[in-house]
Amino acid sequence: MPWVRRTRHLVLVAPADDASAAVPVRSLLTGVRTDLSLEEVGVLLGLSARRWSWRVDDIAISLSRQGLLVSDEPEEPFVQLRRRDGELTGLGWHPAAVP
């Protein structure tokens, strides 16, 4: 998984009042909500949504499989997620549109 970038199509959900170390995040590419560790959130927010970055590690692979990063890998699920990211971007869709 060499080149990745953050999708613009995700929502960071306010964490519960229990101050847990997990941060809820919803991928709008997959529609799935997941809890990320603070380390995963740091990696996610440290990557640009506009520029591709070279990143090869387990966290990047996991975030890409979850639809939180977009990868240039030529196999599934990366191809489908990249296509969905392009569709939403082409529509001019914005995460703030989520009710």
Secondary structure, 3 states (H helix, E strand, C coil): CCEEEECCCEEECCCCCCCCCEEEEEECCCCCEEEEEHHHHHHHHHCCCCCCEECCCHHHHHHHHCCCEEECCCCCCHHHHHHHHHHHHHHCCCHHHCC
